[in-house]
Amino acid sequence: MRTASSPEPMNPLRKATTVPGTRRSAGPAVRIGTAVVWTVVAANLLLLLWILLTSLRDGPDILKHNFALPDALRFGNYTTALDEGGFAQAALNSVVVAVCSSLLAIALAAPCAYALARRRSRTSSAVSLLFALGLGVPGQVLVVPLFVGLAQVDLTDSDLGLGLVYIGLAMPFTVFLLTGFFSGIPRSLEEAAVLDGAGPLRTFLQVVLPVARGGLITAFLLQFITGWNETLFAIVLTNSQSHVTLPVALSSFVASQQFNGLDYGTTFAGVCIILAPMIALFSWMGTRIIQGMTVGIGK
């Protein structure tokens, strides 16, 4: 018989309750993982800072002291890179090719992705599988066929030919990404548009696309980043100074100075010119890019 002073026996099946307002302490694995992540972040930030400071130093000072603050800020390295290195024209080419190819890739991939998301049949499943398989094709195996094909229609060493290649390379991933976004749009919105008298084209342009604006922006940004940083096809398909992009201009500038001594200050200035738009883009819209990728692929 239990008395009033005897403790209540513990029930092993009773779940432990947490007092509101309290937080469970993180385990050792979480703390170690957090420390590793912040270590990698700090290392990357220090690397970017070192590249920026090195771009403001002269070559002999860099060779003498690899890790040191500049004794004087030499902004002339950027002027040399833009003028002698040809980075000004290359930057313009990169912007034109990356922006135009990204816009056209979205314009072509959006209707295709919408059709695949809404029409469930054996044909649509086969086409979706074909686009998914395209993600696994390495770009190296496409270099020679693309070069031969573009040479036959006189599109080598041109921004148009390079842009067409970027559009084709972007289609598998862009269609795959946008299909997830369109699959998450409720069909009731399209049914309401049909009841209001809208046709399929009007429904797609005025109802579906505005709702999927986040996915379209994410796809555009990812394609723009890919086109801005792409090097392999740009080296193979362009050779004149008036059509090269920034990665090719940097490679050509380094190669041209191998015999005369590499100007490290100007070289790092060219690297900063390439990195600056990407850093600004991720600082401004990095969260949108990450959220768009996870939402689109998870649908």
N, C-alpha and C positions, 0 to 999 in steps of 0.2 A: 504494500500500500504506500503510495507516494504522499509525503508530507508537504506542507506549504513551503518549507525551506529547501526541499530537495530540488536539484537542478532538473530542468526538462531534458529528457533524453533526446539526443541529436538524431534527426532523420537523415540517412545517407542519400535519400532521393530528393531532398529539398535543395533547390538551386540557390546558389549564393547570390545575394542581392547586393547591388552597388548603390551606395549613398549618392543621391543627386548632387551634382556640383563637383564630384571628385573624378579624377582621371586615373586610369590604370597606368602604372609606370611602364615605359617601353622596355622590352626585353633586350638582352645583349645583342641579339642578331639585328634588331632594328637600329640600335645605337651604332653598331659597327657599319651597317649599310648607310646610315645617314652620314657618318664621318667619311666614308669612302666617296659618297656623292659630292659632298662639299669640298673634299680634297681635289677631286677632278675639276670641279667648277673653278676653284682657286687657281689651279694649274693652268687652265685655259685662259683665265683672265690675265694672269701674269704673262703668258705667252703673247697675247694680243698687245699688252702694254709694252713688252720688249720689242715687238715688231714695229710699233708706232715710234718708240724712242730711237730705234736703230735707223728708221727712215729719215730721221732728222740729223744724222751724223754723217761725217765724210768717211771715205773708204779706209785711209790709213789709220784713223782713230778706231774704227771698228775692228780692224785686224789686230791692233795693239791691245785693245781692251774690249773683249767681246761683250761683257756685261758691265756697262757703265752709263752714266747719264751724259747726254751731249753737252759739250762745253759751250756750244753755240747752236741755236736752232737754225738749221740749214734748210729753209723752205725751198731753196733753189733745186733740191733733188726732185721735187714734184714738177717744177717747171721743165727740168731736163727730161723727166720721164714722159711728160705730155708732148714735148716738142721733138726731141731726138729719138725717144723710144717709140713714138707713134701711138701712145696710149690715148690721145684725144680722139683720133679717128676710130681707133679700136673700141673705145668706150661707146661712141655713137653707134657703131655697127652692132655691138652687143645689145644695146638698148633696143634697137630696131628689130633685130632678129628675135630676141627673147620675148618682147612684148607682142609682136605680130604673130609669132608662132604659138604663143600661149593663148591669145584670143581666138585664133582660128581653130586650135585644138579643142577649146571649150565649145565653140560653136558647132563643131562636128560631133563631139563626143556626147553632148547633152541630149540631142534627139535620140541617138542610138541607145544611150543608157536608159532613157525614159521608156523606149519601146521594149527593151529587155526586162525592165522592172514591172511593166504592166501586162505584157503578153507572156503567159506561162504555157509553153508548148515544147515539143521536142526540138523544134527548130531554134527557138530562143535559148533553150538550155544548151544546145550545141554551140551556138554563137557565143554565149557567155563563157563556156568552157574554152573556146578558141581564144577569146581575149585573155582569160586567165593564164592559158599556156604561153601567150605572148610575153607575160611578165618574166618568164624564165629563159627567154632567148638572150644570150649575151650579145652585146653590141659589137664585139670583135668579129663575129662571124658575118656581120652584115656590112662591114666596111667595103670589101671588094665588090660585092654585087651592087651596092648603092653607088660606088664610084663609077663602075662601068655603065650602069643605067643612066646616071646623070650626065656622063660624058657623051653618050649617044644623043642626048637632047640638048647639049651645050649649056648645061646648068652647073658645071663645076666652076669654082672660083666665083661664086655669086651669092649674094645674101638670099635670093629667092630659093636657090637649090638647097642651101643650108637650112633655111626655114622649113622647107617641105620635109626634110629629113627629121627635124625636130618634131614636127607635127605627127609624122608616122610613128616615131618612137614614143610619143606621149600617149597615143591612143589606148593601148592596153590598160595602163594604170588609171588613166583619167576615166575611161568607161567603167572600169571596175569600181572606182571610188564613187562616181556619181550614181551608179546603180544602187548603192546602199542608201544614198540620200533620197532618191526618188521612191525607193521601196518603203521608206518611212513616212511618206506623205499620205495622209488619209484619203481614201477614195471618195469620201463624202464631199470633199471640196470640188472634185471634178464632176460628180453627179449634180451638185448644186449649179455649177456653171452650165452643164448641159440643159438643166431645167430652165435656165435663164436664156436659152437660145444660142449659147456659144458653141462653135464647132470645135473639132479636135485641135486645129492649129491655134485658134484663139485661146482655148483652154490651156494649152501648153505654154503659150507666150505670156498670157496675162494672169494666170492662176498658179501654174506649177513652178515656173521659173522664179517668180518673186518669193515663193515659199522656200525654194531651194537655194536662195541667194547665198547663204553661208557655205554650202557645199561648192557652189560655183567659184566663190572667192578663194576658198581653200585650194581647189584644183588649179586655179590660175596662178596662185602664189607658188605652189609646188612646181608647176611647169616652168614658171619664170626663173626660179632658183636653179632648176636643172639646166635650162638653156643658158643661163648666165655663167655657170661653172663648167659647162661641157667643153672638153678639150680634144678628144680623140677624133671625132668627125670634123671638127673645125680645122684641125691640122691637116687632115687628109683632103678635105674638099675645098680649102681656100689656101692661096699662096701669095696673092698680091697684097701690098700694104693697104690698099683701099677697101679690102673686104675682110681682113682678119679680125677676129674678136679679141677681147682682152687676154684670155689665157694664152692664145697663140702669140700675141704681141709680146707678152712677158717671156715666153719661151724663145722667141726670135731675138729679143734684146739680150738675153743671157747668152745665147749661142754666138751672137755677133761680137761679144766682148771677151770671148775665151782667149783670143790671141793678144789682146791689148791690156788685159787685166780687168777683172770684173769690178764695176762700180757698185759696191754693195749698198751704198746709200740710195742710189737711184733705183736699184733692184727692189729694195724693201719699200721704196715709195710706190713702185708699181704694184707690189703686193697689197699695200694699203688701199690703193685705188680700186683693186678688185674686191677687197674685203669690205670696204666701207658700205656699199649698198646692201650687202647681205646682213651686216651687223645692224644697220638701221632698220631693215625690214623685220628681222627677228625681234629686235627691241620693241618695235611698234606693234607687230601683229603675231608674235610668237605664240601667244596663248590661243588665238583664233586658229592658227595652223594646227596646233596639237589637238585641240578640241574637235576641229573639223575632221581630222584623220581618224580619231577614235570613234566619233559618232558615225561617220560614213562607213567605215569598215565593219563596225559592230552591228549594223542593221542586218 
